[in-house]
Amino acid sequence: MRTRSGFIGSHLCEALLASGNRVLALDNYITGSPDNVRALQDNPDFELSQVDVNHGVFIDGDVRYVLHFASPASPPQYDSNPIHTLKVGTVGTMNMLGLARAKEATFLLASTSEVYGDPLVHPQPESYWGNVNPIGPRGCYDEAKRCGEAFAMAYHRAHQVDTRIVRIFNTHGPRMQVSDGRAVPNFMAQAIRGEPLTVYGDGSQTRSLCYVSDLVSGVLAALERGDELPVNLGNPQEITVLELAETIIRLARSKSRVFCTVTAKSRPGSVDGSSAPMRPICVVAASAARLRRDDCARSAARPRLASQPPVHRISRRGPRP
């Protein structure tokens, strides 16, 4: 197994180890941190190595799966590293596909709902091609992921590499960085500090938020039972930004109040204020080689945000600094 030690990657490492796999995690630590997998360091089946996949990856021995999760994933991260974001989504993807081809391994690309851009269709099915601005401030991330998907399909068609593509929608959970720039860690940090929770507009914008353990279950289901075509992974149920803010204040037992600005913040921006709603339709072909819609829904789309324990657990610990 090859993965990384970022937010989702660290939870994926735990799940893979729990299912009896040996895991090698590669990370250059631009956005990830070894602290995310510190609890795994004494596991003899786990190894962490500081590697930049843009420079190529050469590994001895057999490899069963290559999971490519390397990329800045939030607006502040890819705004600060636009060229690296483009390279890791293109050159890095090609390098990891080359590794999978050499090892005859299954390759999984962590793509994103941002391949849909500012969608004109809501919710978004996998068949939707998107509405993307290639020269806008989000272009480095959106287009890198779209190119990564094209690379995966090209290697599948030209070299018969066994590939998977998962389009990840908004995900939250432990180990999100406080500087992530998206709604959940922003609201958590403000609530813990007793500051007003900033909501852009009147808070009626809706968002779908998936808990990270459910997302990881969906990734593993796609890895084991998917095929080469993209699969949406996320929560098909929506919550308003105002409801999210009020829920976090309540669970954090905070004295904070919600502060609504006059004008809604437009994309690019954090999930709390962006104007284009992103919600997946987990539409997949119902054949033996595909994930069925109910598989996707069970694995990654359960509305965990509405249940108190996951959000309560994060609010007590706070987001990672």
NORMO-V983147 format. One record per residue. N is the residue number from 1. RES is the residue in one letter. D_CENTER is the distance of its C-alpha to the mean C-alpha in Angstrom with 2 decimals. Layout:
((N/RES/D_CENTER) (N/RES/D_CENTER))
//
This chain:
((1/M/18.39) (2/R/16.54) (3/T/13.16) (4/R/12.40) (5/S/12.76) (6/G/9.94) (7/F/8.32) (8/I/6.34) (9/G/8.92) (10/S/11.73) (11/H/11.32) (12/L/11.15) (13/C/14.27) (14/E/15.99) (15/A/15.59) (16/L/16.83) (17/L/19.68) (18/A/20.59) (19/S/21.09) (20/G/23.47) (21/N/21.72) (22/R/22.38) (23/V/19.37) (24/L/19.45) (25/A/16.60) (26/L/16.81) (27/D/15.72) (28/N/17.58) (29/Y/16.53) (30/I/16.06) (31/T/13.12) (32/G/12.94) (33/S/15.97) (34/P/18.24) (35/D/18.73) (36/N/15.45) (37/V/17.20) (38/R/20.75) (39/A/21.55) (40/L/21.07) (41/Q/23.44) (42/D/26.50) (43/N/25.16) (44/P/27.18) (45/D/24.53) (46/F/21.95) (47/E/22.18) (48/L/20.30) (49/S/21.25) (50/Q/20.75) (51/V/20.28) (52/D/19.27) (53/V/18.26) (54/N/19.70) (55/H/23.06) (56/G/22.92) (57/V/22.42) (58/F/25.56) (59/I/25.68) (60/D/28.68) (61/G/28.81) (62/D/27.10) (63/V/23.38) (64/R/22.16) (65/Y/18.43) (66/V/16.47) (67/L/12.67) (68/H/11.41) (69/F/8.22) (70/A/10.37) (71/S/9.72) (72/P/9.95) (73/A/7.08) (74/S/9.32) (75/P/12.76) (76/P/14.92) (77/Q/13.30) (78/Y/13.69) (79/D/16.87) (80/S/18.28) (81/N/17.39) (82/P/17.67) (83/I/19.59) (84/H/17.53) (85/T/14.38) (86/L/16.56) (87/K/17.98) (88/V/15.03) (89/G/13.68) (90/T/17.27) (91/V/19.53) (92/G/17.03) (93/T/15.87) (94/M/19.60) (95/N/20.46) (96/M/18.09) (97/L/19.39) (98/G/22.82) (99/L/22.29) (100/A/21.26) (101/R/24.31) (102/A/26.63) (103/K/25.67) (104/E/25.57) (105/A/22.17) (106/T/19.46) (107/F/16.60) (108/L/13.00) (109/L/10.86) (110/A/7.08) (111/S/7.67) (112/T/6.61) (113/S/8.80) (114/E/10.35) (115/V/12.44) (116/Y/14.45) (117/G/15.34) (118/D/17.68) (119/P/18.15) (120/L/21.74) (121/V/20.93) (122/H/19.60) (123/P/17.86) (124/Q/16.29) (125/P/17.24) (126/E/16.18) (127/S/19.64) (128/Y/19.11) (129/W/19.25) (130/G/18.07) (131/N/19.82) (132/V/18.66) (133/N/20.70) (134/P/20.66) (135/I/22.62) (136/G/20.99) (137/P/19.23) (138/R/15.75) (139/G/17.18) (140/C/16.21) (141/Y/12.47) (142/D/13.03) (143/E/15.83) (144/A/14.47) (145/K/11.76) (146/R/14.65) (147/C/16.88) (148/G/14.66) (149/E/14.87) (150/A/18.58) (151/F/19.01) (152/A/17.65) (153/M/20.05) (154/A/22.83) (155/Y/22.73) (156/H/22.75) (157/R/25.70) (158/A/27.62) (159/H/27.16) (160/Q/26.22) (161/V/23.10) (162/D/21.36) (163/T/17.93) (164/R/14.86) (165/I/12.23) (166/V/9.27) (167/R/7.99) (168/I/4.83) (169/F/6.38) (170/N/6.73) (171/T/6.08) (172/H/8.84) (173/G/11.07) (174/P/13.20) (175/R/12.68) (176/M/10.90) (177/Q/13.27) (178/V/15.97) (179/S/15.83) (180/D/12.19) (181/G/13.87) (182/R/12.17) (183/A/14.31) (184/V/13.85) (185/P/14.46) (186/N/16.99) (187/F/18.85) (188/M/18.83) (189/A/20.34) (190/Q/22.83) (191/A/23.88) (192/I/24.50) (193/R/26.53) (194/G/28.40) (195/E/27.54) (196/P/27.28) (197/L/23.86) (198/T/23.52) (199/V/22.76) (200/Y/23.22) (201/G/25.77) (202/D/26.95) (203/G/23.66) (204/S/24.01) (205/Q/20.81) (206/T/18.55) (207/R/14.83) (208/S/12.96) (209/L/10.94) (210/C/9.73) (211/Y/10.62) (212/V/8.63) (213/S/11.61) (214/D/11.69) (215/L/8.22) (216/V/9.56) (217/S/12.75) (218/G/11.51) (219/V/10.17) (220/L/13.60) (221/A/15.44) (222/A/14.31) (223/L/15.24) (224/E/18.58) (225/R/19.60) (226/G/17.88) (227/D/19.36) (228/E/18.66) (229/L/17.73) (230/P/14.29) (231/V/12.95) (232/N/11.07) (233/L/9.02) (234/G/9.29) (235/N/12.34) (236/P/15.31) (237/Q/17.19) (238/E/17.30) (239/I/18.58) (240/T/20.35) (241/V/19.40) (242/L/22.86) (243/E/22.43) (244/L/19.25) (245/A/21.25) (246/E/24.26) (247/T/22.49) (248/I/21.15) (249/I/24.67) (250/R/26.25) (251/L/24.18) (252/A/24.51) (253/R/28.23) (254/S/28.09) (255/K/30.92) (256/S/28.62) (257/R/29.07) (258/V/26.99) (259/F/27.94) (260/C/27.45) (261/T/27.98) (262/V/30.20) (263/T/27.95) (264/A/24.40) (265/K/22.06) (266/S/21.04) (267/R/18.15) (268/P/16.97) (269/G/16.20) (270/S/14.32) (271/V/13.25) (272/D/16.55) (273/G/18.73) (274/S/17.45) (275/S/19.74) (276/A/17.93) (277/P/16.59) (278/M/13.37) (279/R/13.68) (280/P/13.30) (281/I/16.34) (282/C/15.59) (283/V/18.55) (284/V/19.28) (285/A/22.72) (286/A/24.70) (287/S/26.05) (288/A/26.26) (289/A/23.91) (290/R/21.12) (291/L/18.86) (292/R/20.81) (293/R/19.58) (294/D/20.60) (295/D/18.69) (296/C/15.40) (297/A/16.55) (298/R/17.67) (299/S/14.72) (300/A/11.72) (301/A/13.49) (302/R/15.89) (303/P/16.44) (304/R/16.06) (305/L/16.07) (306/A/19.66) (307/S/20.73) (308/Q/21.94) (309/P/21.08) (310/P/17.30) (311/V/17.59) (312/H/21.01) (313/R/19.90) (314/I/17.52) (315/S/20.21) (316/R/22.83) (317/R/21.08) (318/G/19.54) (319/P/16.42) (320/R/16.73) (321/P/18.90))
//
